[in-house]
Amino acid sequence: MTLPLEAQEWLDGGGLPIHCTSKLRVLRENEEELRQVIKEACMDALLMGVAPGYLRQRMEQLMAEMLSEAVKSDSRAGAAGGEALGNDD
């Protein structure tokens, strides 16, 4: 049985749970903001007649593109030696 998304742990690049409270707070706040925006966008699209399967496909494509851009941006920042939040695990 899969836990609800909000009950699942955030994992780092090595697959280990993130324990830093400031990082978890930011991740949870971002997730809640995204949840609200995505919910509104989905409701709008469905009200305008977009097929649910196509909406899912578009959202998955959007997420894949955004993640790809973020990974590229993060690798450039890492090469410059910067990290957004300190590691106070």
N, CA and C atoms as a LAMMPS dump frame, in Angstrom:
ITEM: TIMESTEP
0
ITEM: NUMBER OF ATOMS
267
ITEM: BOX BOUNDS ff ff ff
-5.0000000000000000e+02 5.0000000000000000e+02
-5.0000000000000000e+02 5.0000000000000000e+02
-5.0000000000000000e+02 5.0000000000000000e+02
ITEM: ATOMS id mol type element x y z
1 1 1 N 0.833 -1.186 0
2 1 2 C 0 0 0
3 1 3 C 0.879 1.252 0
4 2 1 N 0.586 2.175 -0.879
5 2 2 C 1.355 3.405 -0.992
6 2 3 C 0.782 4.466 -0.062
7 3 1 N 1.665 5.147 0.644
8 3 2 C 1.245 6.231 1.53
9 3 3 C 0.784 7.432 0.714
10 4 1 N -0.112 8.252 1.269
11 4 2 C -0.466 9.5 0.585
12 4 3 C 0.803 10.333 0.364
13 5 1 N 0.814 11.104 -0.69
14 5 2 C 2.006 11.873 -1.055
15 5 3 C 2.536 12.705 0.105
16 6 1 N 1.647 13.376 0.835
17 6 2 C 2.099 14.246 1.92
18 6 3 C 2.717 13.466 3.087
19 7 1 N 2.483 12.162 3.173
20 7 2 C 3.049 11.335 4.24
21 7 3 C 4.365 10.679 3.823
22 8 1 N 4.714 10.777 2.555
23 8 2 C 5.937 10.156 2.071
24 8 3 C 7.146 11.027 2.39
25 9 1 N 8.282 10.368 2.595
26 9 2 C 9.518 11.084 2.872
27 9 3 C 10.098 11.666 1.584
28 10 1 N 10.852 12.745 1.73
29 10 2 C 11.625 13.289 0.619
30 10 3 C 12.969 12.59 0.642
31 11 1 N 13.431 12.148 -0.526
32 11 2 C 14.686 11.41 -0.617
33 11 3 C 15.755 12.236 -1.314
34 12 1 N 17.002 12.048 -0.871
35 12 2 C 18.114 12.743 -1.512
36 12 3 C 18.596 11.95 -2.724
37 13 1 N 19.657 12.426 -3.347
38 13 2 C 20.185 11.788 -4.555
39 13 3 C 20.642 10.356 -4.346
40 14 1 N 20.952 9.994 -3.104
41 14 2 C 21.373 8.635 -2.792
42 14 3 C 20.231 7.738 -2.356
43 15 1 N 19.007 8.299 -2.367
44 15 2 C 17.843 7.513 -1.971
45 15 3 C 17.576 7.492 -0.479
46 16 1 N 18.297 8.321 0.284
47 16 2 C 18.117 8.376 1.728
48 16 3 C 17.162 9.507 2.108
49 17 1 N 16.4 9.325 3.179
50 17 2 C 15.462 10.376 3.605
51 17 3 C 16.184 11.663 3.995
52 18 1 N 15.591 12.781 3.631
53 18 2 C 16.105 14.087 4.033
54 18 3 C 15.552 14.384 5.421
55 19 1 N 16.433 14.779 6.346
56 19 2 C 16.015 15.033 7.72
57 19 3 C 16.12 16.508 8.119
58 20 1 N 16.794 17.302 7.339
59 20 2 C 16.987 18.72 7.644
60 20 3 C 15.625 19.42 7.697
61 21 1 N 15.286 19.995 8.855
62 21 2 C 13.961 20.586 9.034
63 21 3 C 13.714 21.783 8.126
64 22 1 N 14.732 22.593 7.876
65 22 2 C 14.518 23.753 7.006
66 22 3 C 14.283 23.317 5.559
67 23 1 N 14.999 22.297 5.115
68 23 2 C 14.782 21.776 3.765
69 23 3 C 13.393 21.164 3.654
70 24 1 N 12.997 20.388 4.66
71 24 2 C 11.674 19.761 4.638
72 24 3 C 10.558 20.795 4.649
73 25 1 N 10.744 21.862 5.411
74 25 2 C 9.736 22.928 5.459
75 25 3 C 9.555 23.553 4.077
76 26 1 N 10.652 23.866 3.402
77 26 2 C 10.592 24.463 2.065
78 26 3 C 9.948 23.493 1.081
79 27 1 N 10.359 22.231 1.125
80 27 2 C 9.801 21.228 0.21
81 27 3 C 8.296 21.067 0.415
82 28 1 N 7.857 21.029 1.666
83 28 2 C 6.428 20.874 1.953
84 28 3 C 5.63 22.113 1.537
85 29 1 N 6.19 23.29 1.785
86 29 2 C 5.506 24.519 1.365
87 29 3 C 5.395 24.58 -0.156
88 30 1 N 6.47 24.239 -0.852
89 30 2 C 6.445 24.235 -2.321
90 30 3 C 5.436 23.228 -2.838
91 31 1 N 5.395 22.058 -2.215
92 31 2 C 4.452 21.031 -2.647
93 31 3 C 3.011 21.501 -2.472
94 32 1 N 2.717 22.159 -1.369
95 32 2 C 1.359 22.645 -1.135
96 32 3 C 0.975 23.724 -2.15
97 33 1 N 1.91 24.632 -2.447
98 33 2 C 1.645 25.667 -3.447
99 33 3 C 1.393 25.035 -4.818
100 34 1 N 2.237 24.078 -5.189
101 34 2 C 2.066 23.39 -6.478
102 34 3 C 0.739 22.649 -6.535
103 35 1 N 0.391 21.989 -5.446
104 35 2 C -0.865 21.24 -5.396
105 35 3 C -2.051 22.158 -5.711
106 36 1 N -2.056 23.355 -5.142
107 36 2 C -3.166 24.285 -5.353
108 36 3 C -3.196 24.787 -6.806
109 37 1 N -2.044 25.167 -7.337
110 37 2 C -1.978 25.677 -8.712
111 37 3 C -2.367 24.586 -9.706
112 38 1 N -1.853 23.374 -9.492
113 38 2 C -2.171 22.268 -10.404
114 38 3 C -3.649 21.928 -10.333
115 39 1 N -4.209 21.923 -9.136
116 39 2 C -5.634 21.629 -8.984
117 39 3 C -6.478 22.622 -9.769
118 40 1 N -6.162 23.91 -9.645
119 40 2 C -6.91 24.941 -10.367
120 40 3 C -6.743 24.801 -11.877
121 41 1 N -5.519 24.518 -12.327
122 41 2 C -5.262 24.352 -13.759
123 41 3 C -6.024 23.148 -14.308
124 42 1 N -6.045 22.06 -13.555
125 42 2 C -6.781 20.861 -13.997
126 42 3 C -8.276 21.138 -14.059
127 43 1 N -8.798 21.792 -13.054
128 43 2 C -10.229 22.101 -13.051
129 43 3 C -10.587 22.984 -14.241
130 44 1 N -9.768 23.993 -14.509
131 44 2 C -10.013 24.868 -15.663
132 44 3 C -9.997 24.066 -16.96
133 45 1 N -8.967 23.236 -17.132
134 45 2 C -8.837 22.466 -18.366
135 45 3 C -10.024 21.527 -18.56
136 46 1 N -10.431 20.854 -17.494
137 46 2 C -11.565 19.94 -17.601
138 46 3 C -12.858 20.682 -17.903
139 47 1 N -13.036 21.851 -17.287
140 47 2 C -14.218 22.657 -17.567
141 47 3 C -14.26 23.116 -19.019
142 48 1 N -13.075 23.272 -19.631
143 48 2 C -12.997 23.698 -21.032
144 48 3 C -13.026 22.525 -21.995
145 49 1 N -13.218 21.306 -21.456
146 49 2 C -13.395 20.148 -22.304
147 49 3 C -12.153 19.358 -22.648
148 50 1 N -11.039 19.632 -21.997
149 50 2 C -9.822 18.86 -22.271
150 50 3 C -10.021 17.439 -21.745
151 51 1 N -9.63 16.458 -22.516
152 51 2 C -9.74 15.061 -22.107
153 51 3 C -8.798 14.795 -20.933
154 52 1 N -9.271 14.106 -19.891
155 52 2 C -8.426 13.843 -18.723
156 52 3 C -7.102 13.159 -19.061
157 53 1 N -7.121 12.189 -19.972
158 53 2 C -5.887 11.507 -20.354
159 53 3 C -4.889 12.44 -21.022
160 54 1 N -5.407 13.331 -21.865
161 54 2 C -4.528 14.29 -22.536
162 54 3 C -3.978 15.302 -21.532
163 55 1 N -4.808 15.706 -20.585
164 55 2 C -4.358 16.639 -19.542
165 55 3 C -3.216 16.019 -18.748
166 56 1 N -3.368 14.759 -18.372
167 56 2 C -2.299 14.068 -17.633
168 56 3 C -1.017 14.038 -18.468
169 57 1 N -1.154 13.713 -19.755
170 57 2 C 0.004 13.654 -20.644
171 57 3 C 0.712 15.003 -20.696
172 58 1 N -0.067 16.078 -20.84
173 58 2 C 0.535 17.416 -20.896
174 58 3 C 1.227 17.778 -19.59
175 59 1 N 0.589 17.457 -18.467
176 59 2 C 1.181 17.766 -17.158
177 59 3 C 2.462 16.972 -16.932
178 60 1 N 2.469 15.703 -17.337
179 60 2 C 3.677 14.89 -17.208
180 60 3 C 4.801 15.433 -18.083
181 61 1 N 4.455 15.86 -19.295
182 61 2 C 5.455 16.441 -20.192
183 61 3 C 6.004 17.737 -19.604
184 62 1 N 5.131 18.565 -19.075
185 62 2 C 5.549 19.816 -18.45
186 62 3 C 6.495 19.548 -17.279
187 63 1 N 6.136 18.579 -16.435
188 63 2 C 6.974 18.254 -15.285
189 63 3 C 8.33 17.729 -15.729
190 64 1 N 8.351 16.876 -16.751
191 64 2 C 9.613 16.34 -17.265
192 64 3 C 10.505 17.467 -17.785
193 65 1 N 9.922 18.415 -18.509
194 65 2 C 10.693 19.542 -19.036
195 65 3 C 11.232 20.409 -17.902
196 66 1 N 10.388 20.681 -16.916
197 66 2 C 10.81 21.532 -15.799
198 66 3 C 11.916 20.863 -14.98
199 67 1 N 11.788 19.556 -14.765
200 67 2 C 12.806 18.832 -14.019
201 67 3 C 14.127 18.82 -14.772
202 68 1 N 14.056 18.618 -16.075
203 68 2 C 15.262 18.627 -16.896
204 68 3 C 15.975 19.975 -16.804
205 69 1 N 15.202 21.064 -16.899
206 69 2 C 15.784 22.401 -16.779
207 69 3 C 16.385 22.623 -15.4
208 70 1 N 15.702 22.161 -14.355
209 70 2 C 16.19 22.345 -12.989
210 70 3 C 17.476 21.567 -12.761
211 71 1 N 17.563 20.35 -13.301
212 71 2 C 18.767 19.54 -13.144
213 71 3 C 19.938 20.213 -13.844
214 72 1 N 19.711 20.728 -15.047
215 72 2 C 20.767 21.434 -15.772
216 72 3 C 21.219 22.656 -14.984
217 73 1 N 20.265 23.402 -14.471
218 73 2 C 20.57 24.609 -13.707
219 73 3 C 21.324 24.261 -12.426
220 74 1 N 20.909 23.191 -11.751
221 74 2 C 21.546 22.763 -10.509
222 74 3 C 22.975 22.305 -10.755
223 75 1 N 23.199 21.607 -11.857
224 75 2 C 24.551 21.122 -12.139
225 75 3 C 25.479 22.29 -12.456
226 76 1 N 24.945 23.324 -13.086
227 76 2 C 25.757 24.526 -13.333
228 76 3 C 26.059 25.232 -12.022
229 77 1 N 25.077 25.32 -11.128
230 77 2 C 25.28 25.977 -9.84
231 77 3 C 26.267 25.179 -8.993
232 78 1 N 26.147 23.839 -9.042
233 78 2 C 27.06 22.986 -8.285
234 78 3 C 28.489 23.139 -8.753
235 79 1 N 28.662 23.31 -10.054
236 79 2 C 30.001 23.501 -10.607
237 79 3 C 30.597 24.821 -10.137
238 80 1 N 29.719 25.785 -9.841
239 80 2 C 30.184 27.085 -9.361
240 80 3 C 30.392 27.068 -7.851
241 81 1 N 30.006 25.956 -7.192
242 81 2 C 30.236 25.823 -5.757
243 81 3 C 29.107 26.327 -4.903
244 82 1 N 27.937 26.654 -5.487
245 82 2 C 26.843 27.187 -4.688
246 82 3 C 25.815 26.14 -4.346
247 83 1 N 25.21 26.285 -3.148
248 83 2 C 24.11 25.418 -2.73
249 83 3 C 23.065 26.317 -2.103
250 84 1 N 21.791 26.13 -2.497
251 84 2 C 20.709 27.011 -2.061
252 84 3 C 20.512 26.993 -0.55
253 85 1 N 20.451 25.808 0.04
254 85 2 C 20.277 25.688 1.482
255 85 3 C 21.461 24.927 2.047
256 86 1 N 21.909 25.35 3.186
257 86 2 C 23.028 24.662 3.818
258 86 3 C 22.673 23.255 4.213
259 87 1 N 23.661 22.477 4.543
260 87 2 C 23.446 21.088 4.922
261 87 3 C 23.501 20.978 6.433
262 88 1 N 22.378 21.275 7.086
263 88 2 C 22.329 21.225 8.548
264 88 3 C 21.547 20.024 9.028
265 89 1 N 21.833 18.871 8.399
266 89 2 C 21.126 17.624 8.739
267 89 3 C 21.353 17.223 10.162
